[in-house]
C-alpha cells in the first residue's frame, strides 16, 4: 500500500518563500501554529480542508502541494530574477539566497553585496550556530556581542552567532562575498 504524500516540506518551503513566520501563516490560514509546526515536520496527517486553508493562505495551488515528489531531479536551474533576495533595513545590504529552502533549518548560504555604510543586524541564530563569511571585495566589520573583527577581501571569518551580531561596510566601496550559516 502506498503512503500519502508528505506535504510538510513543501508547505514549509512555500511559507519561507513568502517570508511568513509560523505565527503569520497561522493568522492568515486559521490553522494553529502548533498544528502548522507538526505538519511541516510531517508529524501530523492533516485533513484535505486543512491543507486547502494553508495553500489558500500561501497562494499556491492545492495540487502542487499534494503532487508526489520523489526528490529525484538532475538539475534545478534558477534565473537571476528567480533567486530569492532579502535586504537589510537600510536596503544597502543585499543577500541572494543560494541554498535550497529544503535545508534552511540546518544550513543557509548566501551571496551578498554591501554598499558603503550598509549594515546588517541579526538576532541570535541559536545555541551552537556558526556563521562563515568569505569576502571577495571590500571589507566588513563584524560585531558579535562586544567583540569586533574586520574581514578584508580574500579573507574568511568564522564566528558563533548565538548572540546578536551585525555586519557593516565601513569602507567607501561595495563589499561582495559569500556567507554560510550552520544552525
Buried (B, 14 or more C-beta within 10 A) or exposed (E): EEEEBEBBBBBBBBBBEBEBEBEBBBEBBEBEBEBBBBBBEBEBEBEEEBBBBBBBBBEBEBEEBBEEBEEEEEEEEEEEEEEBBEEBEEEBBBBBBBBEBEEBEEEBBBBBBBBEEBBBBBEBBEEEBBBBBBBEBBBBBBBBEEEEEBBEBEBEBEBBBBBEBBBBBBBEEBBBBBBBBBB
